[in-house]
Amino acid sequence: MRAGAPVLVCTMTTFAGCSDFAQSVDDTARAGTKVVVAEVIATEFDEVPKALLEPFTNCVIGNATAAELRGFAQDRIVGADAETTVAIRRILSRDSTKACLRDTSGA
């Protein structure tokens, strides 16, 4: 039994390292998509006051799925399109995003 303990600890350490790496990749992806999301919100969502552009952007990115973030990252390379606007509108309609916006605006 004791011989298996180092393997278990090593495996658990490896998973922890993978988790840290995955979080780092996720954080980098979110930061990289900020430009695209902000640009689309500024140009396609006239109802969003300019003063709230950053909070809206942060709430959208914070509530986006991994697949949506990948799409925004791709849009950063090839350019945003109607699908980008639809994705942002979908994220804005989520309860979690609405809560984020309420918390950010202090309402």
Phi, psi and omega per residue, in radians:
M1 nan -0.704 -3.079
R2 -1.144 -0.543 -3.114
A3 -1.117 -0.514 -3.129
G4 -1.363 -0.330 -3.078
A5 -1.072 -0.786 3.124
P6 -1.086 -0.629 3.124
V7 -1.126 -0.754 3.131
L8 -1.095 -0.790 3.129
V9 -1.107 -0.754 3.139
C10 -1.094 -0.773 3.137
T11 -1.109 -0.752 3.129
M12 -1.114 -0.671 3.108
T13 -1.144 -0.708 3.118
T14 -1.084 -0.781 3.120
F15 -1.095 -0.684 3.118
A16 -1.102 -0.711 3.091
G17 -1.112 -0.698 3.100
C18 -1.118 -0.696 3.134
S19 -1.109 -0.749 3.109
D20 -1.113 -0.728 3.130
F21 -1.125 -0.777 3.132
A22 -1.074 -0.715 3.112
Q23 -1.122 -0.692 3.121
S24 -1.107 -0.749 3.105
V25 -1.108 -0.760 3.134
D26 -1.071 -0.797 3.134
D27 -1.084 -0.707 3.127
T28 -1.139 -0.746 3.121
A29 -1.090 -0.751 3.139
R30 -1.099 -0.753 3.127
A31 -1.132 -0.690 -3.121
G32 -1.200 -0.452 -3.110
T33 -1.543 -0.143 -3.065
K34 -1.018 -0.697 -3.120
V35 -1.087 -0.809 -3.119
V36 -1.118 -0.849 -3.100
V37 -1.096 -0.779 3.140
A38 -1.081 -0.745 -3.137
E39 -1.095 -0.767 -3.129
V40 -1.182 -0.738 3.114
I41 -1.079 -0.747 -3.114
A42 -1.141 -0.624 -3.051
T43 -1.672 -0.486 -3.030
E44 -1.886 -0.221 -3.098
F45 -2.106 1.336 -3.082
D46 -1.051 -0.426 -3.109
E47 -1.290 -0.178 3.121
V48 -1.536 2.029 3.107
P49 -1.079 2.516 -3.121
K50 -0.988 -0.588 -3.138
A51 -1.137 -0.381 -3.127
L52 -1.803 0.162 -3.119
L53 -1.025 -0.817 -3.115
E54 -1.155 -0.808 3.091
P55 -1.064 -0.704 3.102
F56 -1.085 -0.777 3.135
T57 -1.048 -0.839 -3.119
N58 -1.098 -0.702 3.138
C59 -1.194 -0.665 3.093
V60 -1.113 -0.873 -3.121
I61 -1.115 -0.711 -3.137
G62 -1.145 -0.389 -3.113
N63 -1.947 0.150 3.092
A64 -1.392 2.573 3.045
T65 -1.366 2.952 3.092
A66 -1.053 -0.701 3.135
A67 -1.137 -0.701 3.117
E68 -1.162 -0.682 3.090
L69 -1.096 -0.700 3.091
R70 -1.084 -0.705 3.107
G71 -1.087 -0.757 3.110
F72 -1.129 -0.665 3.109
A73 -1.112 -0.711 3.084
Q74 -1.129 -0.702 3.114
D75 -1.074 -0.526 3.115
R76 -1.116 -0.513 -3.132
I77 -1.531 -0.844 -3.026
V78 -1.701 -0.206 -3.138
G79 1.807 2.539 3.127
A80 -1.303 2.671 3.111
D81 -2.496 -2.924 -3.110
A82 -1.045 -0.597 3.117
E83 -1.124 -0.577 3.100
T84 -1.127 -0.773 3.117
T85 -1.088 -0.745 3.126
V86 -1.099 -0.740 -3.139
A87 -1.106 -0.752 3.140
I88 -1.150 -0.733 3.116
R89 -1.070 -0.704 3.114
R90 -1.104 -0.759 3.134
I91 -1.146 -0.707 3.124
L92 -1.113 -0.451 -3.114
S93 -1.417 -0.168 -3.122
R94 -1.273 2.502 3.118
D95 -1.001 -0.689 -3.116
S96 -1.138 -0.615 3.108
T97 -1.253 -0.721 3.097
K98 -1.055 -0.733 3.105
A99 -1.105 -0.712 3.107
C100 -1.052 -0.781 -3.137
L101 -1.136 -0.694 3.087
R102 -1.099 -0.788 -3.138
D103 -1.110 -0.673 -3.108
T104 -1.241 -0.685 -3.093
S105 -1.439 -0.216 3.139
G106 1.352 0.248 -3.130
A107 -1.372 nan nan
